[in-house]
């Protein structure tokens, strides 16, 4: 895909496949009147391991870069800690580094120019005196109600929330000013934070920014694809057999395209990724299950694919097989990067240390309440011997020989 030259072509690529746009006049003023690169930032809290849903924002970042924009990626390490301790403070540095490895590899796999791409760690400026003072100033003009409402779809909701969840939206608002951008980009789940930013930044003397939003790809089990729900997502490092297993079990109701994670993945990832790689309109190929069923189905228009799915010409079984093959191919260069990088592998262990398996505790033998001495401090051990104050009452003997002699004496005494 060649870089667009005209302002109209640049805007068309910037807006392609977006769910919503706020204050487009700001964007168009920069590109048409100021004639300079548009400065955009996208942030991600460095919490759970990135999954295949990350291809959705990466595709749009690729579009922005192709359109000549300057793109800043905020690796929001402090946000990860503030969001109900999703990232323990001891691990946030390692997780931010892990995300850097992943995002670099993702963008590289899409064949996009990265000379206008900048990655920034949140902790590199969010601990400064100026930022801290701005946070105090912003907190004086934003109510508790508005901050809580803004973060409702982003910050983890719990019965007794901590104050950190109220600080989160304020910091995301301030990032627009401190990263010196024209636009903030994110998912539609960020809309309330974007609205808060547009309304509150001018109150402390900073300009309003534009906001762009992409659709959220449904998870494999329905609902939002989440890093904290292993059943809803495919990890970027999942092996091929696990990818196939997860997609076989994915929710994919016949004839239903609304809320269908696989149809959405074709629309927002597979078709545009193929277009980026080929430098032309993207295609999605569905092989027939048997040769006698005819030629493969080839789609370059999502509307046609949806119509075929609703008509049951494209069945759940067919689309699952095609998405599985395409996704495994998509993950291959990323996983190759991982296998060739000892630094990335080491960072994975540091960022997400393996949990120790719980050891099974041996159950103490219960001899029952009718056992002699049960109430007198007698305890049966795992190897069968008895301990306690009254153990002599129940022990037959100290050893096998003594036991045999005792039995022999008892036998003679009974004659």
N, C-alpha and C positions, 0 to 999 in steps of 0.2 A: 504494500500500500504506500504510494508516494505521498510525500508531505504536500498538503494543500497550499496553494499560493495566494488565492484571493481571500479577502476577509469573510465573504459569505461561505466559502468552502471550509474555512477554519471553524466558523461557528457551527456549521452543519455537523462536522466531526465531533466537536466539543459536546453538542447536544444529543448526539446519536444514542438511542436506547436508554435515555434517562427517564426516570419516573416523574421527576418534578424539578422545576427551576424557580428560584426566587431572585428577584431584582436583576433580570437579564440586561437591563439598561446599563448597569455597572460594567458588565462583561463587554457589551457592544461598544461602550465608550472607549474602553482600553484598546480593543482590537481595531475599531474603525477610525476613531478620532485621534487617540494618542499614538496609535500604530507602534505598539511595543508588545513584548511577550506578556501574556496573561500569567499572573502568579497565583498558583493554586496549592492548597495544602490538603492532605488527607492524613488523618491520624488513626492509630490503632493502639488500644491498650494492650500491653504485652502480658497477657494472662495465660490461657490455655494454648496448646499447640495449634498453629494455623492449619486449617482444613481446606478442602477443595472449594468451599464458598469464597475463599480469598481470590479465586480467579476472576470473580465478578468485578471488584474494584480495580484489580490489576489490568483488566481489559480497558476500563475507562482511563486509567492512568496512562496506558499505552496510547489511547486516542489523544489525550491532552498533549503528550510529548510529540506525537506526530503532527499535531496542530500548531507546534511551535511554542507551547506554554512552558514556563518554568515550574517544575513540580517539586514540592517539599513533602517528604513523608515524615510524619512525627511518630517516633517510636515512644509512645506515651507510658514510660515506665512508672512514673509517680501515679498516673491515673489508675494503672493496674493495681497498685497498692490501695488506693482510696476506694476502689469499687468492692467494698465488703471483704477486703483482704483476699481477693481472688489470686493475687500474686503476693506471697509472703515477702516481707521487706528484705529478708536474707537472699531471696532468689531474683529480685527484680532486675538487677544488673545483668545476670546471666540470661534471663529470658529476653531482655531487650536485644542482647547480642545474637541470640538464637533467631529472633524475628528478622534481624538484619540479614543473616545468612539466607533465610527462607525467601524473603521478598526480593533480594538480589537475584537469586536463582529463578524465581517465578518470572521476573521481568526479562531476564536473559533468555528464558525459554520462549518468550513471545516475539523475539527478534525486534525489539524496539530500541531506539537511540536513548542512551542514558546520560548524555553529556549535559543535559539541562535538569538532571535529577539530583536532589540533595536529600540525604537522610539526617534527621536531627533527633537526638535523645532529649526527651522532655526535661530530665534532670540537669541538662547542660545550661538551661536558662531559667527554669521555673523556681530555682532556689535563690535567685538574685534579689538584691535589695529592691530594685525597681519593680520587678514582677510581684514581690510580696506586698509592696505598698499599693500597687494597682489592685491586688486581690482584696485588700482591706477596703479600698475605695469602692470597688464593685459590690462588695458585701453590704455596704451602707445604702445602696440604692436598689438592691434586689431583695424581695421578701422571701421568707422561708417557704411560703406557699408556692411562689413562682419557681424557685429553684428545685423544689421537690417535684413539681409538675413537669418541669423541663427534663429531668433525668428519669422519669417514670419508665420509659421503654428501653433505657440504656443501662442504668445502674441497677444492680441486683436488688430486688425488693424483698425485704424481710419484715417480720412482725415488729421488731424493735430496732429500727435503723440507726446507724451511727451518724455523727455530723459529717463524716468524710463524704457521704453520698450527696450532701448538699454543696460541698466545695467543688466536686467533680464538674458540674455544668458551668460553674463560674470560671474555672481554669480553662475549660474548652473554649469558652467565650473569649477570654484574654489571649489565647494562643493566636487568634486571628491577627491581633495587633502586634504581638511580640515576634511572630514569624514574618511580619510585613508582607501580607498577601492581599489579593483582591477577592479571592473566592475560597470558601471552604467546601470540600466535597465529602459526602458520606452516604450511608444508606438512609432509606426513608424512616427508619427507626430513630434517626437523629433530628427529625424535623422540629421537635419542641425545643431542643437545645439551640438549633439554628435560629428559631424565632426569638428566643431569649437573647441571643447574641445581637440580633438586628435591633432589638428594642433597647437593650441596656448599654451597649458600647457608646452610643452618642451621649448618654447621660454623664459619662466621665470624660468626655472630650475627645473620643476617638470616632473615626468614620465607620459607617455601616458597610458591611461586605455583602457580596452576592453568595448564594448557596445553591449547590447542585446535588441532586440525590439519585442514586440508583435503586432499582428494585431489590428486594430481599429474596434470595432463592430459597424455596421451602426445603426443609430437611428431608432425609430419607424416610422418616417415620411420620411426616406431616409436621406443620409448624415451622418455626425458625431453625435454621441450621446453626448449631451451637457447639463451641469448642468444649463446653462442660458436659455435653450429652453425647457419649460415644456412639449411641444408636442412631443419632440424627446426622452423622457426618462421616466423611472419608478423610483420613489423615493424608497429608501429602506424601508421607513415607510408608503408607500401607502397602504391603506386597500385593502382587497381582491376584493371587488366589483369595486374599481377604477382600480386595476390591470387588471381585466377582461375587463372592459370598454375600457381601453387604448389599450390592445392587440387586441380587436375586430376591432378597427379602424386602426391598424398598417398597413403600406404599406407592402404587401406580394403578389407580382405578380405571377400568376400561371406559373409553369415550369421554373421560373428564380431563379437561386441560387446566381448569382453574385450581390452583393449589397443588398442581402436579410437579413435584421436584425435578423429575427427569425431563419433562417438556421445557420447564424453565431453564434447566441447565443447558439444554441445546440452544435455547434462545439467547441467553445472556453470556454463555461461555463458548460452547463448541463452534457455533456459526461465526461469531466475531473473531475467535482465535484463529480459525482456519483462514479467515479473510486477512488477518494481520500477517500470517505466515506466507500466504500465497500472493499477497499484494493485489488481490482481486476480491470479488464477492465470495464469501465463505460458503462451503458446501458441507452437508451432513449426509453420509451414505449409510443406508440400512440394508444389510445383506439379507436375502431370503433364507429361510431355514432349510429349504430343499431346492436344488437347482430347477426342478420341474415346476416350481411355483412362479418362475419368471425372473426378469431382470431385477437387479437391486433398485430400491427406492432412493432417489437422489433429491435432496431438498436444498434450495438456496433461498427459500422464502418461508419464514416461520408461520405465516398465515396459512400456507398450503399444508404444512406439516400438521398444524392444529386441526385443519379441516379433515385431513385423512385420519387423524387419531379419533376425532369425534364420530367419524363414519365407520370406525373399526377396521379401516383398511390398514392402518398402522396400529398394530396390537401392542399391549404391554410387553409381551414376550419379545417382539421384534425390537422395540425401542430399548428395552433393557440390554439386549445383546449388543446393539449398536453403540449405546452410550458406554458400556463396559469396555469395548474395544477402543473407542476414541479416548476414553479417560486414561486407560493404561498407557496408551501411546503418549498422551499429554504429560503424564507423571514421569515417564522414563528418563528424560534429560535432567529433571530435578533430582531424582533418586540417584542418577549417575554422579551428579555433582556431590551429593551427600557421601556416597561411597568413596569418592576420590579425595575427600577433605577430612583429614584427621582432626583439624581444628573444629569443624562443624560437629563431628561426632563427639568430641570431648565436651563441647558446649551443650550438647543435648543432655548428656549425663548430669552436668552441673545445673542446668535449667530445670530439668524434670527428673530428679533423682528417683530411681526405681524404689517402689515401696517394698518393705520386707514382708514376706509371707508370715501370717500369724501361726505360731506353733500351737499344735493341738495339745491341750493339757490333759494329762492322764487323770482319769476319774478314780477317786478313792473308793475302794470296795466298801459297800455298805452291808454289814452283816445283819442288819435288822434289829428292831427293839427287843426281840425275844432272845437274842443271843446272850449267853451268860456274861455278865459284866458290861452290858451295853450302856448302862447308866453309871458305870464306875470307872470311866476313863480308859477304855480299851479301844485301840485303833488298829484296823487291819491295813497293812502296807501293800504297795503294788506287787511285791514279790511273794506275797502270801503270809509273811510272818506277822506276829502280833506284838504290839507295844502298848504300854499303859500300866497303871498302878496294879491292876488285877490280872496281868497277863498270865501269871502262874496258874490261875484257875482254869484257863482255857487251852494253854499250850499242852500238847500231849507229851512232848519231851524236847530235849535240846537237840537231839539228833536221831537218825533212823535206828541205830543200834539200841539206844536207850528206849525208844518207842517200842521196838520188838520185845525187849525184855519186860517192859511194863505190861504189854499185852499178854505175854506168856504167864506172868505172875497172876494177872487177873483171871486168866483162863483156869489156872490151877486152883485158885481160891474159890472158884465157883463149883468145883467138883464135889 
